[in-house]
Amino acid sequence: MALDLTALLAEALPATTKGLAARAVGRPLADLGSLGLTLTGGELPFPVAVLKDSALTHNSAWMRDFCARAGVSLCPHGKTTMAPQLFERQLADGAWGLTAATAAHVRTYRRFGVPRVLLANQLVGAANVDLVLAELAADPGFDFYTLVDSEAALAELLAGLARRPIGRPLQVLLELGAPGARTGVRGREAALALGRTIRAAAPAVVLRGIEAYEGVVPGDGEAAVELAALTLIEQIGDIAAAGVTEGWFAPGELIVSAGGSQFFDLAAQVLAAVAARPGGPAVRPVLRSGCYLSHDALHYERMQARLRQRAGAAWGRGPGLRNALEVWTVVQSVPEPGRAICAAGKRDLSHDLMLPQPLGWWPAGEAAPRALPSGIKTVALSDQHAWVDAADGAMPWRVGDLVGFGVGHPCTTFDRWGLLYTVDDGYRVTGGVRTFF
């Protein structure tokens, strides 16, 4: 992948102190790790988002090995990070392609040379359709797929192709959905009817497979949601088999795809079983999990115990994925004995699934972080402040101490940062990761 990140350090670090900016002038971003920066060195403006090198390396290799054991391909959702340096890592570790959510994502991926993109969404709106078709026309080697869940969505694609012919078929996947969920055709009969309609649109549009996203199925309680997710994934195989019988699919591999970050084990098991069925075309089962690379300290970490239990032998040895993403900031006020106010808030930390929580405490002037005292919890966020209380009313933190927060949804923390620092386990800066949201 042709990775073009020639931004200069002085441009990438506009809020740094004068001394750091002077050392950064004229140097490429790749030199960030050579500046001798540390979390506690006094040159990084807080708050800062960091990614632990050791966890990134472990998680990338772990998911590669999981997919190999499970017999599936990985097309991770790039919207989690929108970081081309991390895209490059994922592709180097064997990812089949990258998943996008918007036409703008597709444009960004292509800017950084991503060769295969699965747009896991409906491509609707003349400007969006034209943007993607222009990318396809510009590069005959660009391998692209988008979703269709209705005749109206198909009509948008056909109208775009009439305006802007690309000289080759546009590849689509039929999207299945569930009642009360998000996008996706509802019900078997409607799916069969749509499959036949897409087949009739060839050769302008060709059907390459069946897709679903199980992460937003409704249900009352964990067991009900898990069953609903499994049921939706299993429908992929049923509709794919019907489509093979009726001759819907274009020549080549039949793609079956699902798998967010919460149920990727179920998706891997079911899709691999579809691929193992005798007869018919070769089948490529594709997972689209995106959060695995950074993982998190709260939501997905809690989900991991159940993932490991369900996956069995496919999980492999060890605990699995590790949290790589932390946001460190400074204690700026201790206005009451049991409360500390930290300089990071909604503008810095995800809070859509749960409040961020302290993971580490580094007292000012000390050589290493201390273990976090029990009973300390984030109770609220303002735009730029985290309200942290001590259950026993005795807050040990002091103004100037550093606190590291873990999050419960990496996607909505990455999008708050144009630059994240990569660090070793001693919190020495090893490099930087730019995002392009």
C-alpha positions in Angstrom: 0.0 0.0 0.0 1.4 3.4 -0.9 1.3 5.2 2.4 1.7 9.0 2.0 2.1 10.6 5.4 4.6 13.3 4.6 3.1 15.8 7.1 5.7 17.6 9.1 5.9 17.2 12.9 5.6 20.9 13.5 2.3 20.8 11.5 1.0 17.7 13.2 1.7 19.0 16.7 0.3 22.5 16.7 -0.4 22.6 20.4 3.1 21.5 21.6 5.5 23.5 23.6 7.9 25.9 21.9 10.9 23.6 22.6 9.3 20.6 21.0 8.0 22.6 18.0 11.5 23.9 17.4 12.9 20.3 17.3 10.1 19.2 15.0 10.5 21.9 12.3 11.3 20.3 8.9 11.1 16.7 10.2 8.6 14.1 8.9 6.0 12.5 11.2 8.0 9.3 11.0 10.7 10.9 13.2 8.4 11.4 16.2 9.8 8.4 18.0 13.3 9.9 17.8 12.5 13.0 19.8 12.9 11.3 23.2 9.4 12.2 24.4 7.8 10.5 27.5 4.4 10.8 29.0 5.9 12.6 32.1 8.6 14.6 30.4 6.6 17.9 30.4 6.6 18.4 26.7 3.3 16.8 25.7 0.1 18.9 26.1 -2.6 17.1 28.0 -4.9 15.4 27.4 -3.1 13.0 25.0 -4.4 9.7 23.4 -1.9 6.9 23.4 -1.7 3.4 21.8 0.5 0.8 23.4 2.8 -0.8 20.8 2.8 -4.2 22.6 -1.0 -4.5 22.6 -1.3 -3.4 18.9 1.2 -6.0 17.9 -0.4 -8.7 20.0 -4.0 -7.9 18.8 -3.1 -7.8 15.1 -1.3 -11.2 15.3 -4.0 -12.7 17.5 -6.8 -11.8 15.1 -4.8 -13.1 12.1 -4.3 -16.4 13.9 -7.9 -16.6 15.0 -9.1 -16.1 11.4 -6.7 -18.8 10.3 -7.9 -21.3 12.9 -11.6 -20.4 12.1 -11.1 -20.6 8.3 -12.3 -17.1 7.5 -11.0 -13.9 5.9 -10.8 -10.6 7.6 -11.9 -7.3 6.1 -11.7 -5.0 9.2 -13.9 -1.9 9.5 -11.6 1.0 8.9 -14.0 3.5 10.5 -12.8 2.4 13.9 -9.5 4.2 13.5 -9.5 6.0 10.1 -5.7 5.7 10.5 -3.8 4.7 7.3 -0.8 3.5 9.4 -3.0 1.0 11.1 -4.6 0.1 7.8 -1.2 -0.8 6.6 -0.5 -3.0 9.6 -3.8 -4.8 9.1 -3.2 -5.4 5.5 0.3 -6.6 6.2 -1.1 -9.1 8.6 -3.2 -10.6 5.9 -6.5 -8.7 5.9 -8.4 -9.5 2.7 -9.4 -5.8 2.3 -10.9 -3.0 4.4 -14.6 -2.2 5.2 -16.0 1.3 4.8 -19.2 2.9 6.0 -19.4 5.9 3.7 -18.4 7.1 0.2 -16.0 9.6 1.9 -14.3 6.6 3.7 -13.8 5.0 0.3 -12.2 8.1 -1.0 -9.8 8.3 2.0 -8.9 4.6 1.7 -8.1 5.1 -2.0 -6.0 8.1 -1.2 -3.8 5.8 0.8 -3.8 3.0 -1.8 -6.2 0.4 -0.2 -6.7 -2.1 -3.1 -10.0 -3.7 -2.0 -12.9 -2.1 -0.2 -16.3 -3.5 1.0 -18.7 -0.6 1.6 -20.9 -2.2 4.3 -23.8 0.2 3.6 -26.2 1.3 0.9 -24.6 3.6 -1.7 -27.3 6.2 -2.1 -27.2 9.8 -3.3 -26.0 11.0 -6.6 -22.8 12.6 -5.3 -21.9 9.5 -3.2 -22.5 7.1 -6.2 -20.5 9.3 -8.5 -17.6 9.5 -6.1 -17.2 5.8 -5.9 -17.8 5.3 -9.7 -15.1 7.8 -10.4 -12.6 5.8 -8.2 -13.6 2.6 -10.1 -13.2 4.2 -13.5 -9.8 5.6 -12.5 -8.3 2.2 -11.5 -9.4 -1.0 -13.2 -7.6 -2.9 -10.5 -9.7 -1.4 -7.7 -11.8 -4.3 -6.2 -15.0 -2.8 -4.7 -18.3 -4.1 -3.3 -21.3 -2.3 -1.9 -24.7 -3.5 -0.4 -28.2 -3.5 -1.7 -31.3 -4.0 0.5 -34.0 -2.8 -1.8 -35.1 -2.2 -5.4 -34.8 1.6 -4.7 -31.2 1.2 -3.6 -30.5 -0.8 -6.7 -32.1 1.9 -8.8 -29.7 4.5 -7.4 -26.8 2.4 -8.6 -28.2 1.9 -12.0 -28.9 5.6 -12.4 -25.4 6.4 -11.4 -24.0 3.9 -13.9 -26.1 5.4 -16.6 -24.6 8.9 -15.8 -21.0 7.6 -15.4 -20.3 4.2 -17.1 -17.2 2.4 -15.6 -16.6 -0.2 -18.3 -17.1 -3.1 -15.9 -19.8 -4.6 -13.7 -20.5 -3.0 -10.3 -20.2 -5.7 -7.6 -22.9 -5.8 -4.9 -23.8 -8.0 -1.9 -27.5 -8.5 -0.9 -27.9 -7.3 2.6 -30.1 -9.2 5.0 -31.7 -7.5 8.1 -33.9 -8.3 11.0 -37.3 -6.7 12.1 -36.6 -3.7 14.3 -32.9 -3.6 13.4 -31.1 -1.3 11.0 -30.7 -1.7 7.2 -31.2 -5.0 5.4 -34.1 -6.7 3.5 -36.7 -8.2 5.9 -37.7 -11.8 5.6 -36.8 -14.7 3.3 -39.4 -14.1 0.6 -38.4 -10.4 0.3 -34.7 -11.5 0.1 -35.5 -14.0 -2.7 -37.4 -11.4 -4.6 -34.5 -8.9 -4.3 -32.0 -11.5 -5.4 -33.8 -12.2 -8.6 -34.2 -8.4 -9.2 -30.4 -7.9 -8.8 -29.7 -10.8 -11.1 -31.9 -9.2 -13.8 -29.8 -6.0 -13.5 -26.6 -7.8 -14.9 -24.2 -7.0 -16.4 -24.3 -3.4 -15.2 -24.7 -4.7 -11.6 -23.7 -8.2 -10.5 -24.4 -10.0 -7.3 -21.3 -11.4 -5.6 -22.7 -12.6 -2.3 -24.9 -12.2 0.8 -24.2 -10.0 3.8 -25.6 -9.1 7.2 -24.6 -7.1 10.3 -25.7 -8.8 13.5 -24.4 -6.1 15.9 -27.7 -4.1 16.2 -30.3 -6.8 16.3 -33.0 -6.1 19.0 -33.6 -8.3 21.9 -34.6 -8.2 25.6 -31.5 -9.4 27.5 -28.1 -10.9 26.6 -29.4 -14.4 25.7 -32.1 -13.0 23.4 -29.8 -10.7 21.6 -27.2 -13.5 21.1 -29.9 -15.8 19.7 -31.2 -13.0 17.4 -27.6 -12.4 16.1 -27.0 -16.1 15.5 -30.4 -16.4 13.7 -29.5 -13.5 11.3 -26.1 -14.9 10.5 -27.5 -18.3 9.8 -29.9 -16.8 7.3 -26.9 -15.8 5.2 -26.3 -19.5 4.3 -29.9 -20.2 3.6 -30.3 -17.3 1.1 -26.9 -18.0 -0.4 -27.9 -21.6 -1.1 -31.2 -20.4 -2.7 -29.3 -18.0 -4.9 -26.8 -20.6 -6.0 -29.8 -22.9 -7.0 -31.4 -20.1 -9.0 -28.2 -18.8 -10.6 -28.1 -15.3 -9.1 -24.3 -14.9 -8.6 -21.6 -13.7 -10.9 -18.7 -16.1 -11.7 -16.0 -16.3 -9.1 -16.0 -16.6 -5.3 -19.3 -16.3 -3.5 -18.8 -13.9 -0.6 -20.7 -14.4 2.7 -20.0 -11.7 5.2 -20.9 -10.6 8.8 -19.2 -10.1 12.0 -18.9 -6.9 14.1 -16.6 -6.9 17.1 -19.2 -8.4 19.6 -20.2 -11.6 17.8 -17.3 -12.3 15.4 -16.9 -15.8 16.9 -20.5 -16.7 15.9 -20.0 -15.2 12.5 -16.8 -17.1 11.9 -18.4 -20.4 13.0 -21.5 -20.1 10.8 -19.8 -18.6 7.7 -17.0 -21.1 7.8 -19.6 -23.9 7.8 -21.3 -22.3 4.8 -17.9 -22.4 3.0 -17.5 -26.0 3.9 -20.7 -27.2 2.2 -20.0 -29.5 -0.7 -20.9 -28.5 -4.2 -21.5 -25.1 -5.6 -19.0 -22.2 -6.1 -16.0 -21.5 -3.9 -17.2 -19.5 -0.9 -15.1 -16.8 0.9 -16.4 -16.2 4.4 -15.5 -12.6 5.4 -15.5 -11.1 8.9 -15.6 -7.3 9.3 -14.6 -6.8 12.9 -12.8 -3.4 13.3 -12.4 -2.8 17.1 -10.1 -5.8 17.7 -6.9 -3.8 16.9 -7.2 -1.4 19.8 -9.8 -3.3 21.7 -10.9 -1.3 24.8 -10.8 -1.5 28.6 -14.5 -1.6 29.3 -17.2 -2.7 26.8 -15.4 -5.1 24.5 -13.3 -6.3 27.3 -16.4 -7.4 29.2 -17.7 -9.0 26.0 -14.5 -11.0 25.6 -15.3 -13.5 28.3 -18.4 -14.7 26.5 -16.6 -14.6 23.1 -13.9 -16.9 24.5 -16.5 -19.2 25.9 -18.4 -19.5 22.7 -15.4 -19.8 20.4 -13.9 -22.8 22.2 -10.8 -24.2 20.4 -10.9 -21.5 17.7 -10.0 -18.9 20.4 -6.6 -20.4 21.0 -4.5 -20.0 24.1 -4.3 -17.0 26.4 -6.8 -14.4 27.4 -7.2 -12.9 23.9 -7.3 -9.3 22.9 -5.6 -6.6 25.0 -6.6 -2.9 25.5 -4.2 -0.7 23.6 -6.0 2.7 23.8 -5.7 5.1 26.7 -6.2 8.8 27.2 -4.0 10.4 29.7 -4.5 13.8 31.3 -3.8 15.9 34.3 -5.7 16.4 37.6 -6.5 20.1 37.5 -8.6 20.5 40.6 -9.4 18.7 43.8 -12.3 21.0 45.0 -13.6 18.6 47.7 -12.0 15.8 49.7 -13.7 13.0 47.7 -13.6 14.5 44.2 -11.0 15.2 41.5 -11.6 17.1 38.3 -9.4 15.9 35.4 -8.7 17.8 32.2 -10.5 15.5 29.7 -14.1 15.3 28.8 -16.7 14.6 26.2 -14.5 16.2 23.5 -11.7 13.7 24.3 -13.3 10.5 25.5 -16.1 8.2 24.2 -19.2 8.2 26.4 -21.9 6.7 24.1 -21.9 3.2 25.6 -20.5 4.0 29.1 -18.4 6.6 30.9 -14.7 6.3 30.6 -13.0 5.0 33.8 -9.5 5.6 35.3 -7.0 2.8 34.6 -3.8 4.3 36.0 -2.5 7.0 38.3 0.9 8.6 38.0 1.7 11.0 40.9 3.5 14.1 39.9 7.3 13.8 40.3 7.3 10.0 40.7 9.2 7.6 38.5 6.4 5.1 37.8 2.7 4.9 38.0 1.0 3.6 41.1 -1.8 1.0 41.3 -5.2 2.6 41.1 -6.9 2.8 44.5 -10.2 0.9 44.7 -13.5 2.7 44.7 -12.4 5.5 42.4 -14.9 6.1 39.6 -15.8 8.6 36.9 -19.3 9.8 37.7 -19.8 12.5 35.0 -18.3 14.3 32.0 -18.4 17.9 30.9 -17.1 19.0 27.6 -13.5 19.2 28.8 -13.7 17.8 32.4 -14.0 14.3 33.9 -15.6 14.2 37.4 -14.0 11.4 39.4 -15.1 10.5 42.9 -13.6 8.3 45.6 -16.1 6.0 47.2 -14.6 6.4 50.7 -14.5 10.2 50.3 -10.7 10.3 50.5 -9.3 11.2 47.1 -5.5 10.6 47.0 -4.9 12.5 43.8 -3.4 15.9 43.8 -3.3 18.8 41.3 -0.7 18.0 38.7 -1.0 14.2 38.9 -1.6 12.2 35.7 -4.5 9.9 35.2 -5.0 7.4 32.4 -8.5 6.6 31.3 -9.8 3.6 29.5 -12.9 3.8 27.2 -15.9 1.6 26.4 -16.0 2.2 22.6 -12.8 2.8 20.7 -14.6 4.1 17.5 -15.9 7.2 19.3 -12.5 8.0 20.9 -10.4 7.7 17.8 -12.5 10.3 16.0 -11.6 12.9 18.6 -7.9 12.8 17.9 -6.0 13.9 14.8 -2.8 12.4 16.3 -2.4 9.5 18.8 1.1 8.8 20.2 2.3 5.2 20.1 4.2 4.3 23.3 6.1 1.4 24.8 5.2 -0.2 28.1 7.2 2.5 29.9 5.2 5.2 28.2 8.1 6.4 26.1 6.8 7.8 22.8 7.8 5.5 19.9 5.8 7.2 17.1 2.5 8.8 16.1 -0.6 7.7 14.3 -2.6 10.2 12.2 -6.3 9.9 11.7 -8.4 11.1 8.7 -12.0 11.5 9.9 
